[in-house]
Amino acid sequence: MTAKKKTTAKKHAVTKKPSRKEQLRNESIGLTCVLVATLVAGAQSVVAKMGFALALTPLVMLVLRSTIFLPVYSLYMFRKFKPAFIYPKHLRKTVLYTMCIGALGMYVLPVLTMTALKYTSAGIVTVIVFTYPIFVILFNAVIMRVLPPFIHIATFFMIQVGIYLLLGGGTAALKGNLKGALLAFSVSVFFSCYHLMMKSFASRLGTRRYSFHAVMGAYIACLIHFFLTEKVSTLYVNQAQFLSIFAFTLVSFIPMFLLTESSQRIGVSRTALINSMSPFLTMIYAYFILGEVLSHQQVAGGFVVICSILLLEKDLLRLFIPRYRKRTTLVTTPD
């Protein structure tokens, strides 16, 4: 009887709410993390193009980036979350599928993105890849066999108009940007498919185990591709090239850790909303660092695309229009 009473008491125990000071601290740390992550993530395409200027190929950059990052990431995951990697035998096939999905999302798609950067400006590629949420919604509607809401269909067509303007539609710039834009568009479509597959397997394995095995799968695919198509001598780089690859590693993976921390403190929706400003930053960085100048029409097109995606965010009204805000505490739980 005593054991039953203790169990019942534990179930009905009320968790102590954090104080106002702790809430403000969590809020400030979460916002700082997502702001820094957004500033850093916006520079990823620009740093990649700087590596191309030093005669580095996308494949070499990805191999060396993964070689630098993977040991650090593995050590971090095993030290902090070691119990999460003990899984039963029936999950082995799921782990194998996860590694294949990771090879698609974390290797094939980055290769396509970096190839697109060789043909068009960093701002254009980043904005087009940023359109993947609308494809997630549309593909999910197809899977569920339901008609998407009118607002989603209208948003899709707004995005297409924005992309046409962004590419310099009606001007000579359209032809020069078309090849890179098609590659970036394919990345957006396949990235949405990756997200839908990821959701299923992450729920079976857990987020941490899924992330670890997906990264491993991407690295193995990267090495296989490299040894089949390149010579080992291409991995020998000079000091400037190494610094470029090291910077590329930092801007690729620092945001991942910061966004995870931010999501735990201020919620996934708010984190995603603030982080969606990174395409604007990419366009600014590309202008000041690479000297990539976009016309007023192209800037307007990018603005239309990004605003269209932001309209899909349910928390947009709650955050910026007072009458839609809910009376909740400062610290929100991850969605």
C-alpha positions, 0 to 999 in steps of 0.5 A: 500500500505504501508503494502505491501511495508513493507512486500516486503522489509522484504522479500528482506531484506539481512541478515547481514553476521557474521564477520570473528571474529564471524565465527572463534568463532562459528567454535572453539565452535562447534569443541570444543563441538564435540571433547568433545562429542566424547571423552565422548561418547567413554566411554559409553560402558566402564562405563556400563561394570564397572556398571556390575562389581558392580552387576548392571543389565542393566534394573536397570541402565537404569531405574535409568539413566532415572529417573535422566535425565528426570526431568532435560531434561523436565525442559530444554525443557519446559523453552527453547522451550515451544512454540514448545510443543503446537500442534493441536489435529490432531497430538495426534496420531502422538505423540503416535506413536512417543512414541512407536518409542522412546520406541524401539530406546531409550529403547529396543535397549539400553537393547540389547546393554548392554546385548551384553556388558555382552558377549563380549568386549566393543570395539567389540560391539561399532564397530558393532553397528557403522555399522548402516548407511550402513543398513539405506542406503540399507533399504532406497534403498529397500523402494525407489525400486532402486538398491543401488550404487555399492560403497554401496554394496561393502562397505557392504561386506567390513564391513562384512569382517571387522566384521569377522576379529574383532570377531577373525575369524579363531581363538578360539576367534570367538566362545566366541564373537559370542553371543554378536556380534549377539546381537550387529548386531541386534541392528545395523539393528534395529537402522537403522530401527529406524532412517528411522521411526524417519525421518518421524515422526520428520518432522511432529512434529519437532525435539524438540517435537519428541525428548521429546516425544520419551524420554518419551515413552522410560521411560514409557516402561522402567518402565513397563518392570521393574515393571513386571520383577524386585522387587522395592528393586533392586533400592536401591543401595550403594554409589559406584553403584550410582556413577557408574549410575550417571557417566553412565547418564553423558556419555549418555546424555552430548554428546547429548546436545554437538552434538546438539550445534555443529551441529548448529555451524559447520553443521551436516555432519562435526559433524557426521564425527568427532563423528565417531571416538568414536569407536576407543576411546572405544577400547582405553578406554577398553584397558586401563581401563578394560584391554580388549586386542584385537589381531592385527587381531581384531584391523585391522578388527575394522579399516576396519569397521570404514573406510568403514563407513567413505567412506559413508560420502560425506564430507570426500573428501571435508574435507581432499582432497584440490581439493574437497573442496568448497569455503564456509564460515567457518560457515556451516548451518545444513544439 
